[in-house]
Amino acid sequence: SLATGRKKKMPPGPKGIPILGHLHMLGKHPHQDLHRIAKHHGPIMYMQFGFVPNIVVSSPQAAELFLKTHDLVFASRPPHQAAKYLSWEQRNLIFGAYGPYWRNMRKLCTLELLSTLKISSFRSMRREELGLFVESFKESSKLHVAVDLSAKVSSLTAEMSCRMVFGKKYDDKDLDDRGFKTVIQEMMKLVAAPNLGDYFPFLGVLDLQGLKRKTKALAKVFDDFFEKVMDDHVRAGDRSDQAKDIVDTMMSIMQSGESEFQFDRRHIKAIMLDLLAASMDTAAASVEWILSELLRNPTVMKKLQKELEQVVGLKRLVEESDLDQLEYLDMVVKESLRLHPVAPLLIPHYSREDIKVNGYDIPKESRILVNNYAIGRDPNVWTDPETFIPERFTGSNIDVRGQHFQLLPFGSGRRGCPGIQLGLIQVRLIVSQLVHCFDWQLPNDISLEELDMNEEFGIVVSRANHLMLIPTFRLQN
Ligand code: HEM
């Protein structure tokens, strides 16, 4: 009949096969595979992974339609088995479905936990950690031996995150015998692993890959640890004399009973894990990609060191208050985030209702993958897209805050990253410190062309192989 007979016009896409749909087309680097496929099928593409419909978005114009024009329709997150067990029934911010509950949690995080005021209250902590970080390279500089820069940077961001959220460093073994970072990394892997149960609901109960079992065990480790952290805070009592850490802030909100929604220990635990997971890997991976590009582009490195010499001099360390004057640093960071967006597919979005976008029917409950990796390489908006050229941002107003859809390292709109300000401070501060204090050199006569740039896929994409470099101290004394 006329009423029901209107044929749906789905976005184009490659031909799928029964049952798997297009799952077999994804290899070890799904963002790169999807980039390649989109070159044939266009910036709004339909692909089915198992029984789950996915819309893959691969151009700035298309991203604007999904993240701005129709933001409200696409502001949810898909159900996700690993997230369910790891986030106290998806009670967290990152994986929370759109609704009043998520809106309240998001407001709390933005206003109370990640506000400018809160972030600046941790300034002296960051300074202290960075001082120790620089010191730790001096010995290797004297001996002229390589350091594992990737590991060092990831310890630094882990320590900063711990002190900000918990108020102190915990010993590695407080969490688990395996140590803090290993456990967080295992969690990120589990969350990113394509879980057959998510694509084929009837397989979920069978748990063929054992993911559910592993995830539940991991969730228990975090639960025990976070309970202990909260007990420690209760025991320490009100310490209004010193900067309140994030757990302090959340516990006083809980005790005041002033939150607009139910807010108990489960919510505090969920947010603790959110903040740790979201802040540790992202900043560290961004820094290691930036350093990799600087090594491959010695003239850019020299120019950045020159800027630092002019603004800071060679007699003291970079301070947070210097950052705003470091314009070239800003361009280097942007250019690296363009080529190496550490969350290349953002975090999947989920459509809350049927909607027509650009003439295509997008069914309710589709997963939306915005391919940041493809967008940063779109030849229609970037000239010479594969080349690292920070100067392309000279005199340009393009920034990374989600208003310019050709550059979306932090996403955009309702689900955009709420930690952007903190993330940018951390990344700029660590990079400037490394480049200001040291010259860096590849060991064993490896040439710059040989520096491998392979990616390890996950929600956060880091270098596949750690960056091993020899530092040479360059400040006066
Ligand atoms: C260089 C550092 C960082 C980068 C590149 C980054 C990038 C992103 C991206 C791409 C998203 C997903 C946006 C979307 O799905 O549309 C996101 C979400 C998120 N980020 Fe960040 N991020 C960084 C640092 C941080 C920090 C330091 C925090 C907090 C301490 C943070 C907290 C979050 C949270 C809570 C979400 C989930 C928001 C939601 O679902 O409503 N991020 N981030």
Residues whose N, C-alpha, C, O or C-beta is under 5 A from the ligand:
A	BS01	HEM	L93 I94 L275 A278 S279 T282 A283 S286 V342 A343 L346 I347 L408 P409 F410 G411 S412 R414 R415 G416 C417 P418 G419 L422 G423
